[in-house]
Amino acid sequence: MPQLLIKGISTDDICKISKSLIEELAVVCECGTDNFTIDCIHPTSIFNGEIVESFPFIEVKWFERGGETRDRFAATIEKHINTLKIPEFEIAFITYQEDCYYINGKKFS
């Protein structure tokens, strides 16, 4: 179920690392690779009245798996993004609460 929303990194670059990244993240989360989605977001960023490149930012939306797993997850993303020679990026985790998550209108929990 982890969803990765990525902005500021080209779709072509994400495609290059996506297979190995998801395979390694599945090991970290102890789940199948089919539980993951990656969405590349292409925003229009503006600074000081000008259109600028978006800062590389990765949001991870998931059900909490604990601090150790979160640290390993972030380190795995870092390892793969670093192969793209991107000098700086950020990762933020957004945690869903199971009792607030619905699938086809029915509570997940």
Secondary structure by P-SEA (a helix, b strand, c coil): cbbbbbccccaaaaaacaaaaaaaaaaaaccccccbbbbbbbcccccccccccccbbbbbbcccccaaaaaaaaaaaaaaaaaaccccbbbbbbbbbcccccccccccc
